[in-house]
Amino acid sequence: MYTFKTLLLVAICATTTWGAPQRSSGGGGGADKDAVITSQQLEVNFDGNYVNNFETSNGISHQESGAPKQIEGETAVVSQGAEAWVAPDGQQISLTWTADENGFQAQGSHLPTPPPIPAAIQQALEYNAAHPEEDGGDQPNRPPGRG
């Protein structure tokens, strides 16, 4: 079992790692190569609450906060935050996220989304849910009329 201090240390190390300069193997250049941190805030309180924010001269920003929470009898740190940067193709990327008892959940318009379920499959799923008594149990799934 992890102690509260261990979880807090992991959370701080993770945010420090995310904020570390990224090196590209292609040699890179321009504003990214010469970027500097223009503002930074890191506060870790004795009660387990923390804030980690920074911005860089090339438009990268990171905001994060977290606090301890009792989850199933254990103390865990739950966090939420936001990131923003400009992608190599010039697209402005914005990402918001939470990390809690439900796992890591990220939202951003640039993230891929699954295609919609085809109408025929959706109808079959709804029919199956409405008619559990027709579930074949141990019988293999066979189309009707094919015994």
ABEGO torsion letter per residue (X at the ends): XBBAAAAAAAAAAAAAAAABBBBBAAGEEEAAAABBBABBBBBBBAAGBBBBBBBBAAGBBBBBBBBBBBBGGBBBBBBBBBBBBBBAAGBBBBBBBBBBAAEBBBBBAABBBBBBBBAAAAAAAAAAAABAAABAEABBBBBBGAX
